[in-house]
Amino acid sequence: MIDILISEPFIESLPPNKIWRGSDNQKVHLFSNRTKERYKVRNLDSEICDDSLPIQIEVSNNSIFIMGIPRRRDLKKVKQIIRKKEIKIW
């Protein structure tokens, strides 16, 4: 089960300007109806990454969605924040 797939190889020499991709040659594919509905009004192929926010975190019902390419230590920081809010991490 795949919601979103980023295809094409990561090429370190290419810039990482587009959201959720490590290099601009990569493509975003939306597979599930849930993600197609959620992102139908956004053009993800042309949306530029805000370097100050390399990952996007969304909370919906009982799920946490982490999208993008985390920098080192980002996920450790996310875990600390989640634990402070007393959310159980499996």
C-alpha positions in Angstrom: 0.0 0.0 0.0 1.6 3.2 -1.2 0.1 6.7 -0.8 3.0 8.7 -2.4 6.0 7.5 -4.3 9.1 9.6 -5.2 10.6 8.1 -8.3 13.8 8.6 -10.3 17.3 8.3 -8.8 18.7 10.8 -6.3 21.4 12.8 -8.0 23.5 14.7 -5.5 24.8 17.2 -8.0 21.2 18.4 -8.8 19.6 21.1 -6.6 17.0 20.0 -4.0 14.5 22.8 -4.7 11.2 20.9 -5.1 9.3 19.7 -2.0 9.8 16.2 -0.7 12.6 15.4 -3.1 16.4 15.0 -2.6 17.1 16.2 -6.2 14.9 18.1 -8.7 14.9 15.3 -11.3 12.7 13.2 -9.0 9.0 12.9 -9.6 6.0 12.7 -7.2 3.3 10.1 -7.8 0.1 10.1 -5.9 -1.5 6.6 -5.7 -4.2 6.4 -3.1 -7.5 8.2 -3.3 -6.8 9.8 0.1 -3.6 11.5 -1.1 -5.1 12.5 -4.4 -7.9 14.2 -2.5 -5.6 15.8 0.0 -3.3 17.3 -2.6 -5.7 17.9 -5.5 -5.4 21.7 -5.3 -1.6 21.8 -5.1 0.8 21.4 -7.9 3.4 19.4 -6.1 5.7 19.2 -9.2 6.3 23.0 -9.2 6.1 23.7 -5.4 9.4 24.9 -4.1 10.9 23.6 -0.8 11.3 26.1 2.0 14.8 25.3 3.1 13.9 26.3 6.7 11.2 23.5 6.7 12.8 20.5 5.0 10.1 18.2 6.4 6.3 18.6 6.6 4.5 17.1 9.6 0.7 16.7 9.6 -1.4 15.2 12.3 -4.7 13.7 11.2 -7.0 11.7 13.6 -4.6 9.2 15.2 -1.9 9.4 12.5 1.2 11.4 12.0 2.4 12.0 8.5 6.1 13.0 8.0 6.9 14.0 4.4 10.1 15.3 2.9 13.7 14.7 3.4 14.7 15.1 7.1 18.1 16.5 8.0 20.2 14.7 10.5 18.7 14.8 13.9 15.3 16.0 12.7 13.5 12.7 13.5 15.2 12.6 16.9 13.7 16.1 17.6 10.3 14.9 16.3 10.4 11.9 18.7 11.2 14.2 21.6 8.3 16.5 20.8 5.9 13.6 20.5 7.0 12.1 23.8 6.5 15.4 25.6 2.9 15.4 24.3 2.6 11.9 25.8 1.9 10.3 22.4 2.9 6.6 22.3 5.5 5.7 19.7 5.6 2.1 18.6 
